[in-house]
Amino acid sequence: MFGRRKREDVARAEETREAERRALFEQLAKRPEHVCPFLGLASDRAGYQPEPNAEHRCYAFGDPAPLSDEQQRHVCLERGYSNCPRYLRGVLVIPTEELEALRRPQPHVPVPPPPPPRVRPAAERPARRPWMVVLPLLLVLVAAVGTGGWFLLGRNPGVGILPSGSPTATATATASGTVGPSGSATGLVTPTPLPTPNPSDTFVAFQVGVGPETYQLFKVDDAGNITETLSITFVRFSHARVKPVTAPNGLRHWRTADGGLAGWSYIAGRSGAFEIRKLYRSPSGQEHAIVLPPDQV
């Protein structure tokens, strides 16, 4: 009697283990094709992360074995895992039907689409009120006017703005792949020139002055080679800080130091009609400036 009960207990335990194994392999069969079925987590045999993780373990030999990040990245989470010695050893001890389940992932079952919205009969629909139609149109109109004003008055990706009496400029830019002469660095008339500096004034920075026309700007490397060209059109007068640079090959250019065009350079004889001025500040905070002659630009 006791022997039969013991055999029944053993049989039930075996059935439980077998059911757990089959449930596990059903979960593993749902994995993407590039994830090794022997990859699991230390706390969850069927779990895994899509990227290398310190909690990943290899269950090919039964007991969980730690894995390096390199092993996970190049083997366990790649299609080449089938050439891994651990994988080849592990599949030798898997029953044939379970192995086939792993090699034939279950088809994806699409999620059923949501039911169509219920259309209310015309008799049940509430009558539209005129203000419910007019109010959204008014809101759209106000938003459009505000956006247009911001674009025209406040948007300035072209140059850095310094506090001064001269007007600022907005700009639109288009890429260009050619480099060629486009005027000189003289002939630019600014609408509101700053007063001439006094002996007590302090030098602040160099500034480039541009007018409402198209300019060619350049990216220049440390050796003086032009690597990129940009064609940009300004719609009104503006200034931005620049730094004078003389390259080893003798090329002199003025590199923009602030604003949306920081890093782009103006070159006399190629960029267009621009001016370079030296900006000074008086002890009282007023700004004064002098324009450099063409031979210094």
C-alpha positions as protocol buffer text, in pm:
chain_id: "A"
residue {
  index: 1
  type: MET
  ca { x: 0 y: 0 z: 0 }
}
residue {
  index: 2
  type: PHE
  ca { x: 275 y: 244 z: 97 }
}
residue {
  index: 3
  type: GLY
  ca { x: 475 y: 150 z: -212 }
}
residue {
  index: 4
  type: ARG
  ca { x: 185 y: 225 z: -444 }
}
residue {
  index: 5
  type: ARG
  ca { x: 124 y: 565 z: -277 }
}
residue {
  index: 6
  type: LYS
  ca { x: 492 y: 650 z: -315 }
}
residue {
  index: 7
  type: ARG
  ca { x: 482 y: 559 z: -683 }
}
residue {
  index: 8
  type: GLU
  ca { x: 173 y: 775 z: -729 }
}
residue {
  index: 9
  type: ASP
  ca { x: 347 y: 1070 z: -559 }
}
residue {
  index: 10
  type: VAL
  ca { x: 649 y: 1027 z: -782 }
}
residue {
  index: 11
  type: ALA
  ca { x: 426 y: 1010 z: -1090 }
}
residue {
  index: 12
  type: ARG
  ca { x: 239 y: 1327 z: -991 }
}
residue {
  index: 13
  type: ALA
  ca { x: 565 y: 1510 z: -925 }
}
residue {
  index: 14
  type: GLU
  ca { x: 695 y: 1399 z: -1265 }
}
residue {
  index: 15
  type: GLU
  ca { x: 375 y: 1517 z: -1433 }
}
residue {
  index: 16
  type: THR
  ca { x: 407 y: 1856 z: -1260 }
}
residue {
  index: 17
  type: ARG
  ca { x: 770 y: 1895 z: -1372 }
}
residue {
  index: 18
  type: GLU
  ca { x: 678 y: 1793 z: -1726 }
}
residue {
  index: 19
  type: ALA
  ca { x: 392 y: 2043 z: -1736 }
}
residue {
  index: 20
  type: GLU
  ca { x: 625 y: 2316 z: -1613 }
}
residue {
  index: 21
  type: ARG
  ca { x: 882 y: 2224 z: -1877 }
}
residue {
  index: 22
  type: ARG
  ca { x: 625 y: 2235 z: -2156 }
}
residue {
  index: 23
  type: ALA
  ca { x: 491 y: 2569 z: -2031 }
}
residue {
  index: 24
  type: LEU
  ca { x: 847 y: 2704 z: -2026 }
}
residue {
  index: 25
  type: PHE
  ca { x: 919 y: 2590 z: -2380 }
}
residue {
  index: 26
  type: GLU
  ca { x: 593 y: 2739 z: -2500 }
}
residue {
  index: 27
  type: GLN
  ca { x: 708 y: 3075 z: -2362 }
}
residue {
  index: 28
  type: LEU
  ca { x: 1053 y: 3041 z: -2515 }
}
residue {
  index: 29
  type: ALA
  ca { x: 902 y: 2961 z: -2855 }
}
residue {
  index: 30
  type: LYS
  ca { x: 744 y: 3308 z: -2859 }
}
residue {
  index: 31
  type: ARG
  ca { x: 1079 y: 3486 z: -2849 }
}
residue {
  index: 32
  type: PRO
  ca { x: 1222 y: 3675 z: -3147 }
}
residue {
  index: 33
  type: GLU
  ca { x: 1437 y: 3461 z: -3374 }
}
residue {
  index: 34
  type: HIS
  ca { x: 1759 y: 3643 z: -3280 }
}
residue {
  index: 35
  type: VAL
  ca { x: 1732 y: 3570 z: -2902 }
}
residue {
  index: 36
  type: CYS
  ca { x: 1883 y: 3244 z: -2773 }
}
residue {
  index: 37
  type: PRO
  ca { x: 1625 y: 3020 z: -2599 }
}
residue {
  index: 38
  type: PHE
  ca { x: 1876 y: 2938 z: -2325 }
}
residue {
  index: 39
  type: LEU
  ca { x: 1910 y: 3305 z: -2225 }
}
residue {
  index: 40
  type: GLY
  ca { x: 1722 y: 3394 z: -1906 }
}
residue {
  index: 41
  type: LEU
  ca { x: 1734 y: 3607 z: -1596 }
}
residue {
  index: 42
  type: ALA
  ca { x: 1875 y: 3504 z: -1261 }
}
residue {
  index: 43
  type: SER
  ca { x: 1528 y: 3539 z: -1111 }
}
residue {
  index: 44
  type: ASP
  ca { x: 1322 y: 3432 z: -1413 }
}
residue {
  index: 45
  type: ARG
  ca { x: 1417 y: 3145 z: -1645 }
}
residue {
  index: 46
  type: ALA
  ca { x: 1185 y: 3268 z: -1923 }
}
residue {
  index: 47
  type: GLY
  ca { x: 1265 y: 3638 z: -1889 }
}
residue {
  index: 48
  type: TYR
  ca { x: 1526 y: 3842 z: -2077 }
}
residue {
  index: 49
  type: GLN
  ca { x: 1618 y: 4200 z: -2165 }
}
residue {
  index: 50
  type: PRO
  ca { x: 1674 y: 4322 z: -2523 }
}
residue {
  index: 51
  type: GLU
  ca { x: 2017 y: 4463 z: -2429 }
}
residue {
  index: 52
  type: PRO
  ca { x: 2311 y: 4314 z: -2234 }
}
residue {
  index: 53
  type: ASN
  ca { x: 2222 y: 4296 z: -1865 }
}
residue {
  index: 54
  type: ALA
  ca { x: 2408 y: 4184 z: -1552 }
}
residue {
  index: 55
  type: GLU
  ca { x: 2104 y: 3970 z: -1454 }
}
residue {
  index: 56
  type: HIS
  ca { x: 2127 y: 3756 z: -1769 }
}
residue {
  index: 57
  type: ARG
  ca { x: 2218 y: 3390 z: -1722 }
}
residue {
  index: 58
  type: CYS
  ca { x: 2283 y: 3096 z: -1958 }
}
residue {
  index: 59
  type: TYR
  ca { x: 2064 y: 2788 z: -1886 }
}
residue {
  index: 60
  type: ALA
  ca { x: 2211 y: 2565 z: -2158 }
}
residue {
  index: 61
  type: PHE
  ca { x: 2371 y: 2335 z: -1895 }
}
residue {
  index: 62
  type: GLY
  ca { x: 2076 y: 2348 z: -1657 }
}
residue {
  index: 63
  type: ASP
  ca { x: 2223 y: 2561 z: -1379 }
}
residue {
  index: 64
  type: PRO
  ca { x: 2229 y: 2937 z: -1453 }
}
residue {
  index: 65
  type: ALA
  ca { x: 2574 y: 3055 z: -1560 }
}
residue {
  index: 66
  type: PRO
  ca { x: 2678 y: 3423 z: -1573 }
}
residue {
  index: 67
  type: LEU
  ca { x: 2746 y: 3587 z: -1910 }
}
residue {
  index: 68
  type: SER
  ca { x: 2975 y: 3872 z: -2011 }
}
residue {
  index: 69
  type: ASP
  ca { x: 2833 y: 4176 z: -2187 }
}
residue {
  index: 70
  type: GLU
  ca { x: 3039 y: 4090 z: -2496 }
}
residue {
  index: 71
  type: GLN
  ca { x: 2900 y: 3735 z: -2506 }
}
residue {
  index: 72
  type: GLN
  ca { x: 2545 y: 3866 z: -2477 }
}
residue {
  index: 73
  type: ARG
  ca { x: 2590 y: 4138 z: -2738 }
}
residue {
  index: 74
  type: HIS
  ca { x: 2762 y: 3925 z: -3004 }
}
residue {
  index: 75
  type: VAL
  ca { x: 2612 y: 3578 z: -2941 }
}
residue {
  index: 76
  type: CYS
  ca { x: 2309 y: 3550 z: -2714 }
}
residue {
  index: 77
  type: LEU
  ca { x: 2120 y: 3844 z: -2865 }
}
residue {
  index: 78
  type: GLU
  ca { x: 2220 y: 3777 z: -3225 }
}
residue {
  index: 79
  type: ARG
  ca { x: 2111 y: 3523 z: -3486 }
}
residue {
  index: 80
  type: GLY
  ca { x: 2452 y: 3356 z: -3463 }
}
residue {
  index: 81
  type: TYR
  ca { x: 2370 y: 3204 z: -3123 }
}
residue {
  index: 82
  type: SER
  ca { x: 2305 y: 2869 z: -3299 }
}
residue {
  index: 83
  type: ASN
  ca { x: 2684 y: 2834 z: -3346 }
}
residue {
  index: 84
  type: CYS
  ca { x: 2754 y: 2882 z: -2974 }
}
residue {
  index: 85
  type: PRO
  ca { x: 2910 y: 2570 z: -2809 }
}
residue {
  index: 86
  type: ARG
  ca { x: 2679 y: 2614 z: -2509 }
}
residue {
  index: 87
  type: TYR
  ca { x: 2373 y: 2619 z: -2733 }
}
residue {
  index: 88
  type: LEU
  ca { x: 2490 y: 2309 z: -2925 }
}
residue {
  index: 89
  type: ARG
  ca { x: 2545 y: 2126 z: -2597 }
}
residue {
  index: 90
  type: GLY
  ca { x: 2207 y: 2234 z: -2462 }
}
residue {
  index: 91
  type: VAL
  ca { x: 2000 y: 2116 z: -2759 }
}
residue {
  index: 92
  type: LEU
  ca { x: 2140 y: 1762 z: -2723 }
}
residue {
  index: 93
  type: VAL
  ca { x: 1948 y: 1708 z: -2400 }
}
residue {
  index: 94
  type: ILE
  ca { x: 1617 y: 1867 z: -2507 }
}
residue {
  index: 95
  type: PRO
  ca { x: 1335 y: 1627 z: -2610 }
}
residue {
  index: 96
  type: THR
  ca { x: 1270 y: 1630 z: -2985 }
}
residue {
  index: 97
  type: GLU
  ca { x: 919 y: 1778 z: -2966 }
}
residue {
  index: 98
  type: GLU
  ca { x: 1036 y: 2063 z: -2741 }
}
residue {
  index: 99
  type: LEU
  ca { x: 1330 y: 2134 z: -2969 }
}
residue {
  index: 100
  type: GLU
  ca { x: 1095 y: 2154 z: -3267 }
}
residue {
  index: 101
  type: ALA
  ca { x: 878 y: 2399 z: -3073 }
}
residue {
  index: 102
  type: LEU
  ca { x: 1180 y: 2623 z: -3025 }
}
residue {
  index: 103
  type: ARG
  ca { x: 1272 y: 2604 z: -3393 }
}
residue {
  index: 104
  type: ARG
  ca { x: 917 y: 2687 z: -3503 }
}
residue {
  index: 105
  type: PRO
  ca { x: 815 y: 3007 z: -3322 }
}
residue {
  index: 106
  type: GLN
  ca { x: 444 y: 3045 z: -3284 }
}
residue {
  index: 107
  type: PRO
  ca { x: 280 y: 3276 z: -3541 }
}
residue {
  index: 108
  type: HIS
  ca { x: 195 y: 3625 z: -3432 }
}
residue {
  index: 109
  type: VAL
  ca { x: -175 y: 3669 z: -3357 }
}
residue {
  index: 110
  type: PRO
  ca { x: -283 y: 4021 z: -3454 }
}
residue {
  index: 111
  type: VAL
  ca { x: -485 y: 4221 z: -3205 }
}
residue {
  index: 112
  type: PRO
  ca { x: -845 y: 4251 z: -3323 }
}
residue {
  index: 113
  type: PRO
  ca { x: -935 y: 4605 z: -3437 }
}
residue {
  index: 114
  type: PRO
  ca { x: -1154 y: 4813 z: -3205 }
}
residue {
  index: 115
  type: PRO
  ca { x: -1524 y: 4822 z: -3286 }
}
residue {
  index: 116
  type: PRO
  ca { x: -1637 y: 5112 z: -3507 }
}
residue {
  index: 117
  type: PRO
  ca { x: -1778 y: 5414 z: -3325 }
}
residue {
  index: 118
  type: ARG
  ca { x: -2152 y: 5421 z: -3286 }
}
residue {
  index: 119
  type: VAL
  ca { x: -2318 y: 5670 z: -3517 }
}
residue {
  index: 120
  type: ARG
  ca { x: -2606 y: 5847 z: -3355 }
}
residue {
  index: 121
  type: PRO
  ca { x: -2919 y: 5890 z: -3563 }
}
residue {
  index: 122
  type: ALA
  ca { x: -2980 y: 6241 z: -3694 }
}
residue {
  index: 123
  type: ALA
  ca { x: -3285 y: 6275 z: -3473 }
}
residue {
  index: 124
  type: GLU
  ca { x: -3070 y: 6219 z: -3161 }
}
residue {
  index: 125
  type: ARG
  ca { x: -2789 y: 6455 z: -3253 }
}
residue {
  index: 126
  type: PRO
  ca { x: -2794 y: 6791 z: -3071 }
}
residue {
  index: 127
  type: ALA
  ca { x: -2834 y: 7097 z: -3288 }
}
residue {
  index: 128
  type: ARG
  ca { x: -2509 y: 7285 z: -3352 }
}
residue {
  index: 129
  type: ARG
  ca { x: -2482 y: 7626 z: -3202 }
}
residue {
  index: 130
  type: PRO
  ca { x: -2336 y: 7904 z: -3420 }
}
residue {
  index: 131
  type: TRP
  ca { x: -2081 y: 8011 z: -3159 }
}
residue {
  index: 132
  type: MET
  ca { x: -1940 y: 7655 z: -3145 }
}
residue {
  index: 133
  type: VAL
  ca { x: -1841 y: 7691 z: -3512 }
}
residue {
  index: 134
  type: VAL
  ca { x: -1721 y: 8052 z: -3503 }
}
residue {
  index: 135
  type: LEU
  ca { x: -1511 y: 8026 z: -3184 }
}
residue {
  index: 136
  type: PRO
  ca { x: -1260 y: 7765 z: -3316 }
}
residue {
  index: 137
  type: LEU
  ca { x: -1214 y: 7972 z: -3634 }
}
residue {
  index: 138
  type: LEU
  ca { x: -1138 y: 8282 z: -3429 }
}
residue {
  index: 139
  type: LEU
  ca { x: -883 y: 8092 z: -3219 }
}
residue {
  index: 140
  type: VAL
  ca { x: -708 y: 7961 z: -3531 }
}
residue {
  index: 141
  type: LEU
  ca { x: -698 y: 8314 z: -3677 }
}
residue {
  index: 142
  type: VAL
  ca { x: -547 y: 8463 z: -3358 }
}
residue {
  index: 143
  type: ALA
  ca { x: -285 y: 8185 z: -3341 }
}
residue {
  index: 144
  type: ALA
  ca { x: -191 y: 8239 z: -3707 }
}
residue {
  index: 145
  type: VAL
  ca { x: -148 y: 8614 z: -3659 }
}
residue {
  index: 146
  type: GLY
  ca { x: 62 y: 8564 z: -3344 }
}
residue {
  index: 147
  type: THR
  ca { x: 284 y: 8303 z: -3511 }
}
residue {
  index: 148
  type: GLY
  ca { x: 338 y: 8526 z: -3815 }
}
residue {
  index: 149
  type: GLY
  ca { x: 435 y: 8819 z: -3595 }
}
residue {
  index: 150
  type: TRP
  ca { x: 682 y: 8606 z: -3399 }
}
residue {
  index: 151
  type: PHE
  ca { x: 836 y: 8477 z: -3721 }
}
residue {
  index: 152
  type: LEU
  ca { x: 877 y: 8823 z: -3870 }
}
residue {
  index: 153
  type: LEU
  ca { x: 982 y: 9012 z: -3557 }
}
residue {
  index: 154
  type: GLY
  ca { x: 1140 y: 8772 z: -3310 }
}
residue {
  index: 155
  type: ARG
  ca { x: 1295 y: 8487 z: -3506 }
}
residue {
  index: 156
  type: ASN
  ca { x: 1661 y: 8547 z: -3586 }
}
residue {
  index: 157
  type: PRO
  ca { x: 1872 y: 8237 z: -3656 }
}
residue {
  index: 158
  type: GLY
  ca { x: 2121 y: 8428 z: -3869 }
}
residue {
  index: 159
  type: VAL
  ca { x: 2329 y: 8652 z: -3644 }
}
residue {
  index: 160
  type: GLY
  ca { x: 2396 y: 8712 z: -3277 }
}
residue {
  index: 161
  type: ILE
  ca { x: 2230 y: 9025 z: -3143 }
}
residue {
  index: 162
  type: LEU
  ca { x: 2422 y: 9274 z: -2931 }
}
residue {
  index: 163
  type: PRO
  ca { x: 2260 y: 9562 z: -2743 }
}
residue {
  index: 164
  type: SER
  ca { x: 2322 y: 9860 z: -2970 }
}
residue {
  index: 165
  type: GLY
  ca { x: 2138 y: 10129 z: -3158 }
}
residue {
  index: 166
  type: SER
  ca { x: 2152 y: 9950 z: -3494 }
}
residue {
  index: 167
  type: PRO
  ca { x: 1855 y: 9748 z: -3622 }
}
residue {
  index: 168
  type: THR
  ca { x: 1868 y: 9370 z: -3605 }
}
residue {
  index: 169
  type: ALA
  ca { x: 1811 y: 9129 z: -3894 }
}
residue {
  index: 170
  type: THR
  ca { x: 1632 y: 8809 z: -3964 }
}
residue {
  index: 171
  type: ALA
  ca { x: 1767 y: 8564 z: -4219 }
}
residue {
  index: 172
  type: THR
  ca { x: 1675 y: 8264 z: -4428 }
}
residue {
  index: 173
  type: ALA
  ca { x: 1945 y: 8020 z: -4530 }
}
residue {
  index: 174
  type: THR
  ca { x: 1986 y: 7771 z: -4814 }
}
residue {
  index: 175
  type: ALA
  ca { x: 2275 y: 7531 z: -4865 }
}
residue {
  index: 176
  type: SER
  ca { x: 2515 y: 7599 z: -5150 }
}
residue {
  index: 177
  type: GLY
  ca { x: 2803 y: 7394 z: -5279 }
}
residue {
  index: 178
  type: THR
  ca { x: 2997 y: 7657 z: -5473 }
}
residue {
  index: 179
  type: VAL
  ca { x: 3246 y: 7926 z: -5378 }
}
residue {
  index: 180
  type: GLY
  ca { x: 3290 y: 8239 z: -5584 }
}
residue {
  index: 181
  type: PRO
  ca { x: 3344 y: 8614 z: -5559 }
}
residue {
  index: 182
  type: SER
  ca { x: 3038 y: 8805 z: -5446 }
}
residue {
  index: 183
  type: GLY
  ca { x: 3134 y: 9169 z: -5403 }
}
residue {
  index: 184
  type: SER
  ca { x: 3382 y: 9324 z: -5160 }
}
residue {
  index: 185
  type: ALA
  ca { x: 3395 y: 9415 z: -4794 }
}
residue {
  index: 186
  type: THR
  ca { x: 3329 y: 9783 z: -4870 }
}
residue {
  index: 187
  type: GLY
  ca { x: 3027 y: 9980 z: -4983 }
}
residue {
  index: 188
  type: LEU
  ca { x: 2793 y: 9874 z: -4699 }
}
residue {
  index: 189
  type: VAL
  ca { x: 2600 y: 10168 z: -4557 }
}
residue {
  index: 190
  type: THR
  ca { x: 2455 y: 10109 z: -4210 }
}
residue {
  index: 191
  type: PRO
  ca { x: 2141 y: 10311 z: -4132 }
}
residue {
  index: 192
  type: THR
  ca { x: 2247 y: 10414 z: -3779 }
}
residue {
  index: 193
  type: PRO
  ca { x: 2628 y: 10427 z: -3735 }
}
residue {
  index: 194
  type: LEU
  ca { x: 2760 y: 10444 z: -3378 }
}
residue {
  index: 195
  type: PRO
  ca { x: 2952 y: 10751 z: -3252 }
}
residue {
  index: 196
  type: THR
  ca { x: 3331 y: 10757 z: -3277 }
}
residue {
  index: 197
  type: PRO
  ca { x: 3505 y: 10620 z: -2963 }
}
residue {
  index: 198
  type: ASN
  ca { x: 3679 y: 10844 z: -2712 }
}
residue {
  index: 199
  type: PRO
  ca { x: 4023 y: 10785 z: -2556 }
}
residue {
  index: 200
  type: SER
  ca { x: 3860 y: 10671 z: -2233 }
}
residue {
  index: 201
  type: ASP
  ca { x: 3654 y: 10400 z: -2406 }
}
residue {
  index: 202
  type: THR
  ca { x: 3738 y: 10029 z: -2370 }
}
residue {
  index: 203
  type: PHE
  ca { x: 3760 y: 9794 z: -2668 }
}
residue {
  index: 204
  type: VAL
  ca { x: 3490 y: 9523 z: -2652 }
}
residue {
  index: 205
  type: ALA
  ca { x: 3497 y: 9316 z: -2972 }
}
residue {
  index: 206
  type: PHE
  ca { x: 3495 y: 9314 z: -3351 }
}
residue {
  index: 207
  type: GLN
  ca { x: 3158 y: 9311 z: -3524 }
}
residue {
  index: 208
  type: VAL
  ca { x: 3053 y: 9222 z: -3877 }
}
residue {
  index: 209
  type: GLY
  ca { x: 2782 y: 9438 z: -4032 }
}
residue {
  index: 210
  type: VAL
  ca { x: 2550 y: 9299 z: -4300 }
}
residue {
  index: 211
  type: GLY
  ca { x: 2271 y: 9451 z: -4506 }
}
residue {
  index: 212
  type: PRO
  ca { x: 1949 y: 9324 z: -4664 }
}
residue {
  index: 213
  type: GLU
  ca { x: 2109 y: 9110 z: -4934 }
}
residue {
  index: 214
  type: THR
  ca { x: 2254 y: 8763 z: -4998 }
}
residue {
  index: 215
  type: TYR
  ca { x: 2593 y: 8659 z: -4857 }
}
residue {
  index: 216
  type: GLN
  ca { x: 2826 y: 8363 z: -4895 }
}
residue {
  index: 217
  type: LEU
  ca { x: 2961 y: 8225 z: -4566 }
}
residue {
  index: 218
  type: PHE
  ca { x: 3232 y: 7963 z: -4530 }
}
residue {
  index: 219
  type: LYS
  ca { x: 3356 y: 7695 z: -4290 }
}
residue {
  index: 220
  type: VAL
  ca { x: 3736 y: 7721 z: -4277 }
}
residue {
  index: 221
  type: ASP
  ca { x: 3959 y: 7461 z: -4111 }
}
residue {
  index: 222
  type: ASP
  ca { x: 4275 y: 7536 z: -3911 }
}
residue {
  index: 223
  type: ALA
  ca { x: 4494 y: 7511 z: -4222 }
}
residue {
  index: 224
  type: GLY
  ca { x: 4287 y: 7771 z: -4410 }
}
residue {
  index: 225
  type: ASN
  ca { x: 4099 y: 7528 z: -4637 }
}
residue {
  index: 226
  type: ILE
  ca { x: 3733 y: 7603 z: -4714 }
}
residue {
  index: 227
  type: THR
  ca { x: 3532 y: 7292 z: -4628 }
}
residue {
  index: 228
  type: GLU
  ca { x: 3171 y: 7417 z: -4653 }
}
residue {
  index: 229
  type: THR
  ca { x: 2979 y: 7702 z: -4814 }
}
residue {
  index: 230
  type: LEU
  ca { x: 2651 y: 7859 z: -4704 }
}
residue {
  index: 231
  type: SER
  ca { x: 2434 y: 8103 z: -4901 }
}
residue {
  index: 232
  type: ILE
  ca { x: 2220 y: 8317 z: -4670 }
}
residue {
  index: 233
  type: THR
  ca { x: 1991 y: 8616 z: -4727 }
}
residue {
  index: 234
  type: PHE
  ca { x: 1933 y: 8882 z: -4462 }
}
residue {
  index: 235
  type: VAL
  ca { x: 1619 y: 9096 z: -4476 }
}
residue {
  index: 236
  type: ARG
  ca { x: 1751 y: 9396 z: -4281 }
}
residue {
  index: 237
  type: PHE
  ca { x: 2069 y: 9541 z: -4131 }
}
residue {
  index: 238
  type: SER
  ca { x: 2231 y: 9360 z: -3838 }
}
residue {
  index: 239
  type: HIS
  ca { x: 2561 y: 9299 z: -3657 }
}
residue {
  index: 240
  type: ALA
  ca { x: 2727 y: 8998 z: -3491 }
}
residue {
  index: 241
  type: ARG
  ca { x: 3053 y: 8952 z: -3305 }
}
residue {
  index: 242
  type: VAL
  ca { x: 3341 y: 8803 z: -3504 }
}
residue {
  index: 243
  type: LYS
  ca { x: 3704 y: 8707 z: -3446 }
}
residue {
  index: 244
  type: PRO
  ca { x: 3979 y: 8780 z: -3698 }
}
residue {
  index: 245
  type: VAL
  ca { x: 4166 y: 8468 z: -3812 }
}
residue {
  index: 246
  type: THR
  ca { x: 4471 y: 8448 z: -4037 }
}
residue {
  index: 247
  type: ALA
  ca { x: 4535 y: 8090 z: -4151 }
}
residue {
  index: 248
  type: PRO
  ca { x: 4881 y: 7943 z: -4220 }
}
residue {
  index: 249
  type: ASN
  ca { x: 4813 y: 7962 z: -4596 }
}
residue {
  index: 250
  type: GLY
  ca { x: 4754 y: 8338 z: -4568 }
}
residue {
  index: 251
  type: LEU
  ca { x: 4374 y: 8332 z: -4587 }
}
residue {
  index: 252
  type: ARG
  ca { x: 4223 y: 8602 z: -4364 }
}
residue {
  index: 253
  type: HIS
  ca { x: 3864 y: 8551 z: -4253 }
}
residue {
  index: 254
  type: TRP
  ca { x: 3627 y: 8675 z: -3985 }
}
residue {
  index: 255
  type: ARG
  ca { x: 3470 y: 8388 z: -3787 }
}
residue {
  index: 256
  type: THR
  ca { x: 3128 y: 8453 z: -3628 }
}
residue {
  index: 257
  type: ALA
  ca { x: 3147 y: 8411 z: -3250 }
}
residue {
  index: 258
  type: ASP
  ca { x: 2781 y: 8406 z: -3150 }
}
residue {
  index: 259
  type: GLY
  ca { x: 2428 y: 8352 z: -3278 }
}
residue {
  index: 260
  type: GLY
  ca { x: 2293 y: 8083 z: -3508 }
}
residue {
  index: 261
  type: LEU
  ca { x: 2583 y: 8127 z: -3753 }
}
residue {
  index: 262
  type: ALA
  ca { x: 2860 y: 8082 z: -3496 }
}
residue {
  index: 263
  type: GLY
  ca { x: 3160 y: 7917 z: -3661 }
}
residue {
  index: 264
  type: TRP
  ca { x: 3086 y: 8045 z: -4014 }
}
residue {
  index: 265
  type: SER
  ca { x: 3330 y: 8297 z: -4161 }
}
residue {
  index: 266
  type: TYR
  ca { x: 3312 y: 8607 z: -4380 }
}
residue {
  index: 267
  type: ILE
  ca { x: 3589 y: 8648 z: -4642 }
}
residue {
  index: 268
  type: ALA
  ca { x: 3656 y: 8980 z: -4815 }
}
residue {
  index: 269
  type: GLY
  ca { x: 3596 y: 8959 z: -5189 }
}
residue {
  index: 270
  type: ARG
  ca { x: 3391 y: 8639 z: -5158 }
}
residue {
  index: 271
  type: SER
  ca { x: 3119 y: 8687 z: -4898 }
}
residue {
  index: 272
  type: GLY
  ca { x: 2956 y: 9008 z: -5026 }
}
residue {
  index: 273
  type: ALA
  ca { x: 2940 y: 9370 z: -4913 }
}
residue {
  index: 274
  type: PHE
  ca { x: 3003 y: 9357 z: -4539 }
}
residue {
  index: 275
  type: GLU
  ca { x: 3188 y: 9581 z: -4297 }
}
residue {
  index: 276
  type: ILE
  ca { x: 3401 y: 9511 z: -3990 }
}
residue {
  index: 277
  type: ARG
  ca { x: 3391 y: 9756 z: -3703 }
}
residue {
  index: 278
  type: LYS
  ca { x: 3569 y: 9777 z: -3369 }
}
residue {
  index: 279
  type: LEU
  ca { x: 3321 y: 9812 z: -3087 }
}
residue {
  index: 280
  type: TYR
  ca { x: 3408 y: 10020 z: -2779 }
}
residue {
  index: 281
  type: ARG
  ca { x: 3220 y: 10095 z: -2457 }
}
residue {
  index: 282
  type: SER
  ca { x: 3246 y: 10418 z: -2265 }
}
residue {
  index: 283
  type: PRO
  ca { x: 3267 y: 10436 z: -1882 }
}
residue {
  index: 284
  type: SER
  ca { x: 2898 y: 10530 z: -1881 }
}
residue {
  index: 285
  type: GLY
  ca { x: 2804 y: 10219 z: -2080 }
}
residue {
  index: 286
  type: GLN
  ca { x: 2746 y: 10383 z: -2419 }
}
residue {
  index: 287
  type: GLU
  ca { x: 2872 y: 10199 z: -2728 }
}
residue {
  index: 288
  type: HIS
  ca { x: 3100 y: 10360 z: -2985 }
}
residue {
  index: 289
  type: ALA
  ca { x: 3257 y: 10210 z: -3296 }
}
residue {
  index: 290
  type: ILE
  ca { x: 3493 y: 10269 z: -3586 }
}
residue {
  index: 291
  type: VAL
  ca { x: 3476 y: 10087 z: -3922 }
}
residue {
  index: 292
  type: LEU
  ca { x: 3797 y: 9920 z: -4039 }
}
residue {
  index: 293
  type: PRO
  ca { x: 3933 y: 10030 z: -4378 }
}
residue {
  index: 294
  type: PRO
  ca { x: 3926 y: 9768 z: -4658 }
}
residue {
  index: 295
  type: ASP
  ca { x: 4298 y: 9693 z: -4635 }
}
residue {
  index: 296
  type: GLN
  ca { x: 4251 y: 9574 z: -4275 }
}
residue {
  index: 297
  type: VAL
  ca { x: 3954 y: 9351 z: -4360 }
}
